[in-house]
Amino acid sequence: MNENAVNCLSARDKMRSYLKHPGSFVLMLLVMLAALVTFAVLIFLIIYILVNGLPYMKPSLFSLHYTSENASVIPALVNTVVMTLLSLLIAVPFGIFSAVFLVEYAGRGNKFIDVIRLTTETLSGIPSIVYGLFGMLFFVNALHWGFSILAGAFTLSIMILPLIMRTTEEALKSVPDSYREGSFGLGAGKLRTVFKIVLPSAVPGILAGVILAIGRIVGETAALIYTAGTVAQIPKNAFGSGRTLAVHMYMLSSEGLYMNQAYATAVILLILVVVINTLSGMIAKRLTKK
């Protein structure tokens, strides 16, 4: 009996079991309906963005310098990449090392650890506009950085830090204890076990958190308007002001004069997110094979 026949028989058996229990059958239908609705909404959004944005993907949109005539996205695209790299450079080391401490070094039942976890969960639920106001008061005004890429990156790093911590913590917990015990049995120390055995095994889960963090960085607007500013140019240094793609799209749509260019920017933003997710998935698979 081939594999297809086995799968057909198992599907029939599952359907019979569902029919015997009406409640299970109803729940199965609801789950399938929810999955179909979610998939349909995603496809609708993608098609809507492409239909409204692709016709306006003109060469002038990719000019190196922004003007009121071309509404170029190149400065915003460069600023988005720079903002993402800076934010990850700040937040990822702190998030991973904090999760390593919570999982590998902190003792169970420690009240201090409970306070850290409660604080992390609280930070993850704060609206982005609050982060933006904090960034403006502290980084922009108190530290005198002004509206700058650096102020925006530090603000975003605080926003994504709880996400990276929680996903890394769950990824470390998913590593079997037998890996640690085997490493200890071969004479490896705690630090060597963590960095040579545990962390490499948890890389796919850690990358999943980083991907989610990138998505939040790329799509953020409120926090960046108050910290990085809305200047539509590539800054000369980290203390210069600049807008990202999401802020660029918001500014174009709020002005009401560049709605077509705003839809075209949405297409570019969509392509950027897909490319980042694809590359991250490929990297995760290669690291898992190794």
Summary of the structure (lengths in Angstrom):
residues: 290
radius of gyration: 23.6
end to end distance: 34.8
largest distance: 73.0
contacts: 895
relative contact order: 0.13
helix: 78%
strand: 0%
